[in-house]
């Protein structure tokens, strides 16, 4: 086994946002750093791609504003002036009983005001009356709920769960609320619930500092601009970003108390004193160092398939379903779980296309839906056009199609179940027992940049000392 050049001060395994953020802090501390990414290009689920001449997001396209963490970091990168709000059209849910708006002042579909006009339109008077009981139910109701779904069902009833929360959670986490731990999907919700003794009041408290329409933000040009900026910054600092490079083993150097060989295969390795594991695949590198030589399996998440369509369709100029539509599982006329009307959601994107041209993106990949999603890309595009026609109420077919793209993501959205959290705890404990090793990423911190960025910076900080 030979070392790949001189000893590195730090090796980061995984070139998604977490790995790039950690590498930037390590380099800023004066450490000679290399990033290894198994994919052909860095960025993970925040990469960009080109469709019909437009540079668009191939994965995530917005970030949660909670805590101001992401916006502050973008300011450090010189991107503060490019942070932007989505248009205030609101979004909808597609139900067997008809389409209805999602609550503008809600959290994961949980409304703060059950009798608000948009909520009542979607869940009906019966649903609103049932949900309003939340304000008078004893605090013990739902207090021991094992999942988000059980909590919502107990406090607000089945209509809120099925018509609002379940479609939102499927779109955001590619999972079912009955499989998700409350604290994992909304870290502040359990404490707010205990204090307010009401789920709707707890949501109102959490949303008090985030007015309707500003729970998420984006970047002019697309969220992938973050990745482009990070990579450029890293290279300016002398960080080497190696793509198409997979780390295969983490082997301690028996000759030194704190040193590792990160084996790459074909007899090569990188020697270092600091290792950041910023990829779910990197967890495999820790397995042989765990008690008993194995670790529990992390949640692999659903395979998420994104179909982007660029269409000439003036009928969409009025944003008939606002910024997009989430689909209830019971709606059998549509296979997609969500649709984003990107040119209606992001004013900067609308300004870049000719009049009447629109960008629509459909998401597929609920748990258990694999058999309903075709493998063939042409078939997927045809399915996307059919689903978009139903969801937007406008006829869309190949005759209006300007361009399309299909992207499949695996391990991009680990479902934050109790079992996954326990597995993550064991991964973190194993890493903590190895001097100079830290872990970070959505697979450990939770989905979304608001969770990923501070976790990555903490991992780097722990190694700088």
Secondary structure, 3 states (H helix, E strand, C coil): CEECCCCECEEEECCEHHHHHHHHHHHHCCCCEEEEECCCCCEHHHCEEEECCEEEECCCCCEECHHHHHHHHHHHCCCHHHEEECCCCCCEEEECCEEEECCCCEECCEECCCCCHHHHHHHHHHHHHHHHHHHCCCCCCCCCCCCHHHHHHHHHCHHHHHHHHHHHHHHHHCCCHHHCCHHHHCCCHHHHHHHHCCHHHHHHHHHCCCCCCCCEEEECCCCHHHHHHHHHHHHHCCCEEEECCCCCEEEECCCCCCCEEEEEECCEEEEECCEEECCHHHHHHHHCCCHHHCCCCCCCCCCEEEEEEEEECHHHCCCCCCCEEEECCCCCCCCCCEEEEHHHHCHHHHCCCCCCEEEEEEEECCCCCHHHCCCCHHHHHHHHHHHHHHHHCCCCCHHHEEEEEEEEECCCCCCCCHHHHHHHHHHHHHHHCCCCEEECCHHHHCCCHHHHHHHHHHHHHHHHC
